[in-house]
Amino acid sequence: MKIAFELSGEHATLPRAEVIACLESLNIAFREVAFMDQLLIVDVQDVPPIAKRLAMTHHILEVVFICPANIKSILRSVSNADPGIDGKTFCIRAKHIKGTDLSSTVLEKEAGAIIHKKGYRVDLDKPEVMFHLVLTEGKCVFGRLIESVDRSQYEFRRPKQRPFFHPGVLLPRFARALVNLSSAGDGLLLDPFCGTGGILIEAALIGAQCVGMDVQQKMVLGTSLNLKYYDIGGLLIVGDACATPLRSEKVDAIVTDLPYGRSALIQARSLEHLYHCSLSEIYRVLKKNKKAVIVSQMPLDKFAEEVGFIVKERYQQRVHRSLTRQIIVLQK
Ligand SMILES: C[S@@+](CC[C@H](N)C(=O)[O-])C[C@H]1O[C@@H](n2cnc3c(N)ncnc32)[C@H](O)[C@@H]1O
């Protein structure tokens, strides 16, 4: 079956990478059929149970058809398609992403009228089946809504809602996407620069066992308060990421947001020294073939490769004029 992921527009490529990493970490066999602006289509045997993990996807659809994004092709495809809804009521929602000026209202009405003529009832308020008609990059993807990602949960967990707040925290949606990129499962996940614990919270909520470390005691105490607030356990250590008190090849995933500016120089001789020695420790404590996802302000490929990592993926995220985050996915 073909499944379409309606991706969020907050980043051009991270939402796709998040879905792919989730499928891979659950060992789900899939083939990527197409990747368009805010839409990823994959071929899978069954619907993958990943909606609860994802942060940068809005909806998951079972694809009914894909056709060129012009009114004639769309209405002809709707006529030819078997909606497969067994007498249930339905509703159609059209969404423009890129490259058409067709009216959503006209599309919804005309496509709806065709399915109605086939003998199915429309219910705009509480339909038993919801169809999405997504227009992007010259294509129309028509699909049955299987599941929506509850993105509001990330709003409930925004940093200022937590008992301990400190500026410079990652937003929960972004933190969750990073955790997913690391292919974390129920094994040990380490954040050696845990700050207020945002990454650990998202990791624990998908079932990982968390280990957090920060050189500042006040941060570790704050993280402890934040974890308790969400009823999350975990091992927290006050310590220097250049001397992690963990055995080699102990952890299954590492996700971290490296410090920069003044906070970085608490124990370190220089920023370069901190990046080099902490990456070397990250490499040491990570199990073979596992992944580390690192956020920083400067490209770290050179440091990562020097300590033995393979750089698998790299992304940039512009936060504001003077801050662009660099994200790298490393494999041991
Ligand atoms: C960018 S912040 C992490 C923010 C975190 N992701 C959050 O959401 O709150 C970096 C953290 O690294 C810590 N830090 C700085 N130098 C360190 C070192 N040598 N070892 C461990 N932690 C360190 C700082 O105290 C700071 O809390």
The ligand as an ORCA input file, in Angstrom:
! r2SCAN-3c Opt
* xyz 0 1
  C      22.993     24.824     24.546
  S      22.822     24.316     26.221
  C      21.803     22.900     26.111
  C      20.353     23.262     26.098
  C      19.450     22.083     26.148
  N      19.403     21.389     24.878
  C      18.034     22.478     26.561
  O      17.073     22.231     25.782
  O      17.885     23.052     27.642
  C      24.373     23.689     26.589
  C      24.597     23.202     28.007
  O      25.921     22.667     28.059
  C      26.422     22.853     29.366
  N      27.898     22.708     29.336
  C      28.839     23.627     29.014
  N      30.060     23.089     29.065
  C      29.891     21.783     29.425
  C      30.773     20.698     29.638
  N      32.078     20.823     29.504
  N      30.243     19.490     29.977
  C      28.895     19.329     30.137
  N      28.029     20.340     29.976
  C      28.501     21.543     29.610
  C      25.930     24.221     29.762
  O      25.879     24.318     31.173
  C      24.532     24.256     29.078
  O      23.541     23.894     30.005
*
